[in-house]
């Protein structure tokens, strides 16, 4: 293993930052995991007895445990404390933790924490420097603020499903969600960015802020070029399967033994691609001489390219296109992804020791500082694993006080 990629002796950028993570499922925990990877001390506050919903979203389970793979994907680097916030004593414990925290992360329904006195307006009096990040489906102020927000629903409402999948007139056509919960994940990434900006701002203002993140806002925000295609032309983009709305040829093609993708980004690459395919006349055809022309005439171009790709297997075409600098690639299943030389060389599979399972395999944080991967070095915590440690360390409670809280069902 390349030690320079995993050196934990160098202080991480968020070392010393304390995050109280009251979120669960994916968007909030994804944000918290990213902050933990960058060095923050992230304390995951969970319900006694059950904890984060995703702990139970299995199979598959980590062998020797009842921890689901889903939960493991978003909770590396955190410490878990169980507190019943429905009880006044539990609320008081959380407020005491807030007083020592820099960031609070939550994804309850709008006003859901107000009844516990754990909303931003209540807590900023306890800690004026607190950065309070709320993640909801539709934000703090919206006609839909009262609605729960789930990734699948947000993908539908936010437009991405209208752009994903084959067209209606194609066998198997229809709207399709993405293969992972991208609205949740993007929201977690945006939330982490917002928190970092708020921490930077606090250095100058000495005051905290309330960050309002909505899954719906994020989903609309990441429509990117497709949003601008509509806003510029006022024409509603349609589903194109694996094809690209603005670049041709840029899609999947069948080969003699499977499928591959071709990603031609400019006219020079198109000429080289056609040489490899033994279709040298195509780049001189007025219908295909430029990307704009190819977009307008894709229905004439793509069948010709497809017929050529069927002549040889995927490996042949990938080698030939790579030799002339035309972007192409295989469509890998996940076993092939984690066996890929790039993935191995970049150590994108991380293995950490685990107290019950012996070890746990995780996906590495892709961010690197000076060739050092920003990965937390502790595994996703067991439910309440650090409750005693945190109450002793941060609140100076002794063993007898902790035992009473446990007997009362508060922790």
N, C-alpha and C positions, 0 to 999 in steps of 0.2 A: 504493500500500500504506500502511495506517495504521501509522506508525512506532511509535506508543505501544503497539501490540500486539506488536511484535517487537524492542523496544529491548534490545540485548544489553549495553549499557554499565552497567546496574544490576546489582549483585551478586545472584546467585540464592541461594535459601535454603540449599542444600546446598554452596555454594562452599567448597572446602577439604576436603571429605569424599572419601576415596579408597576405591573399591570394587573388589575383585578378583572378577571374574565368571567362575567356572569352569563355568557352566551352558550348556546348549545346548537347541535346539528352541524352545519357546515360553514356558512358565511362568516360568522363571528369566530368560531374556532380556527378557521383557516387564517384569518387575520392574526389571532393570538399566537398561532404556531409560527408565523413569519416573524413576529416581534420576538418570540422566544429564540428563534434561530439567530437573530441579530443581537442576542445577548440580554434581552429584557428578562427580568424575573416575573414570569407569568403565573399567577395563582388562579387556578380554575375552581370557581365556587359552584358546587353541585348539590342537588337534593339528596339528603340522607336516604340510603336504601336503594335508590334507583339511578340517580345521576343523569348524565347526558343521555338523551334518547338514543343516540347512535351506538352507545355501548351494547345495545340489544339488537342492532340491525344486522343480524347474521342469519345463516352462515354466509361466508366462512368465518371461523373463529381462529384466533391465535392458539396453536396447540398447547394444551395444558392450562388454558384460561377460558374465561367466558368473555373475553374482549373481542369485539367484532373487528374485522379488517376495516370496515368503514370508519369506526371510531379511531383506529390506529392511524388512519391517513391524515388526520387533522389536529393531533394533540401532542406531538413530540415536544419535549423541552419544558413542559408545564408541571406545576405541583398542584395536587388536588386536595381541596378542603371541603368537607360536607357541612353545610349549615342550612337549617330550616328557616328561610326568610319569612315564612308565614307567621312565625312567633316573634313577639317583641324582643325577646332575648337574642334571637338570631339576627334580627335587624340591627340590634345594637352592636353585635360582633362585626357585622359587615361595615357598619359606619366607622368602627374603630380601625378596620383594615383600610377603608377609604381614606382616612385621615393620613395614612402613611403611603398612599399610592399616588402615582403620577397619572395613571390612565385607568378609566373604567370602561369596559366593553360589554354591551348588552344587546340582546335582540328580542326583548319582550314586546308585546303589542304596545301601541301608543298609549301612554299613561298607565301601562300595566304595573310599573314599579312605584307609582305615586302613592298607592294605598299602603305601601310598606315604608314610605318616607325615604325611598331610594331613587327617586327621580333626580334629574339634574338640578332643578331649582332648590330642592331640599339639601342635596349634598354639596353644592357649591358654597354653602354657608359653612359647612364642616371643613372644606378644603377649597379655597378660592383658586388655587393653582391646578385644580383637577381638570384633566381633559376627558370628557365624557362622550363616548362614541355610541350612538344608537343606530342599530341596523334593523330596519323593518321592511315589509313588502312594498309600501307605498309612501313612506316618509311621514314626518310629524304633521304636515299640513297638506291634505289632499282630499278630494271627494271620496277616495278609497281608503283613507287612513285607518278606518275601523276594520278593514279586511286583513285576514292572515295572508302572508305571502309565501308561496312555495315555488321552488325553482321551476318545476314543470309548468305551472300556471303562468309564471312570469315569462318563460320562454315563449309561450303562446301569445300572451297579451302584448309582449314587447316586440314582436315581429320576427324574431329569429326563426321560428318554426315555419313561417311563410316563405323563408328563403332556403330552408334546408330540406332535402329530399328530392325525389324525382318529380317531374311535372305530372299533372293529373292525367295526361293522355299517354303516359308511359306505364307499362305493367308494373305494379307495385308502387305506383306514384302516390303522392299525398304528402302533407306536412309531416315533418319529422323533428323530434327533439335531438339535441346533441347527445353523445354517448356518455358524457359526464355532466354534472350540474354546473354548467358554465356561468349561469347568472349568479349563483352563490359564490363561486370561486372568484369571479371578477369583482364582486362586491367586497369580498375579503381583501383582495389586493388593493382596491381603491381605498378601503377603510384604513389599511395599514399606511398607505401613502398620505392620507389626510392626517393620521395621528402623528406621523413623522413631521409633517409641516406644522402641526399645532405645537409639537414639542420645540421646534425651532422658533416659532413665533413667541412662545412663552419665555424664551431666553431674553427677549427684548421687552415684552409687555408685563412679565411677571404675573400673568393671569391665565387661567384656563379657558376652555371654550366647550361648546356643545356641538358635536359633529353629527349631522343628520344624514344618514346613508339609507337610500331606498333601492331595493333590488330592481324595481321597475325603471328607475332613473338610470341605473347602471346598464341594464339590458338595452335601453334605447341608446345610451351613450356609446356602446361598443358595436353598434350597427355600422359604424365607420363609413367606408366607401359606399355601401348600399344605401345608407341614410342619405348621403349626398347625391347619389344617383337619383333618388326620388326628389329630394328638395331642389335639385338643379333642373331636372327635366319634367317633374310632375307626372312622371310615368311610374306606375307601381312595379318594382322589380318582381320577377317571377322565379320560381324554383328551376334550377338548371342541373340538379344532381351534383356531379363532381366537376362540372364545368365552371368557368369563371365569367362573371358578367362583363368584365372590362378587358380581358386578355384572352387571346386565342392563338395557338392551342395551349391550354392550361387546364388539364383534366386527366382523368384516368382512361387508360386504354387496355383492352383485352389483348393478350399475347397468345402464343401457341400453348402455353402451359399455365396461364393465370392472368394476373393483372399487374399494371404498373402505372405510375403517374409521370406525366410530362409537364414541365413548367417552363415554357418558352417565354422569356421576359422581354425580348426585343427582336428586331428584324434580322440582325446578324445571327442570333441564335437560331432563328427559324431557317435561315439559309443552310446552316451547318446541319440542322436536324434533317432537312430534306435531302441533303447529300448522303447522310447515313442511311436514310430510308430508300435511297435510289429513286428519289422523286425530284431531281434537280430542276425540272422545269417549273415547279410550283411557285418558287419565290419570284418568278418573272411574270406570272399571271396577274393581270391588273386586279383581279378579285382578291389576291392574297399578298400583294406587294408590301403592304403596311399592316400594322396591328389593327388600325381602324377599319381597313378593308376586310381583314380576316374576321373581325367581330361581325361586320355586316353580312358576311357570306359564310358564316360558320357551318351552315347546313350543307354547303357544297364541299367544304374542305375536310370536315371531320370524317365522313365516310371513306374518303381516299386515304387518309392517314391510318384509319382503323384497319383497312384491308392490308396495308403494308405491315403493320405491327403483328398481324396474325401469322406472318411468314416464319417468325423465329420465336424462341422462348424468351422469357423475361431477362435471364442472365445475359443472353447475347445482346439484347438492346441496351441494357444498363451499361455494359462494358463499352459498347460502341459509342454511346452518347457521352459517357464520362470522358472518353478519349478525346472528344472534340469540344468539351466544355459546355455541353447542353444539360441543364438541370433536369434530373430524372431520379426516380427512386422506387424501391419496392413498397408494397402495401403490407407492412409487417403486422403479424399478430403479436401479442404482448410477450410471448416466450421468445420470439425473435428480437423484439425490442431490447429486452434485457440481456440478450446474447450478442447484441451488436457491438462491434469493436469500439465505436465512439462512446456508447453508453458505458462500456467497461472502462475505457481509458479515462473518462470523466468522472468515474465512480458515482454514477447516478443511483445506484443501489447502495443504501447505507445500512449497515448492520450494527445494532446496539445490544448490549447485554440486557436481559430482562429477568426480573426476580423469579417469575414463575415458569416462563417458557424456556429460559436459558438464553435465548436471543430473539430479536425481532428484526425483520427486514422492513426497511422504509425507503421512501424515495427522497433522494437528497434535495436540499434547497439549491436551485440553480444559480443563486447569487454567489459571486466570489469577490473577495477583496485581496489583492496581491497574491492571487493563486491559492487563496485559502477559502474553502467552501464554508459558508455561514450556516453550519448545522448545529443545533443544540445537541448536547452529548448525553442527554438522559431520555429514556423512552417515554412514550405516553403513560401517564400515571394510572395506577389502580384507583378505584373509587375511594376517596377519602384517605389515600395513602399518606398524605402529608399533614393531615388535620392537626395532630398533636404537635408536630414540629412547628407549624406556622403559628399556632396559638401560643406556644411557648416563646418562640423567637420574636414575633411581632407584637404580641399583646401581653407578654410576660405573665401568662397564666401558669399556675403550678399544676401538678398532677391531680391534686384533689379537686381543684376548680374544674379541670377538664373532665374528670370522672363524673362530677355532678351534672355538667352540661350534657354529657353522653347519656346519663341515666334519665334525664328529662326529655331526651329526644331532640334536643336543639342542634346537636352535631351528630 
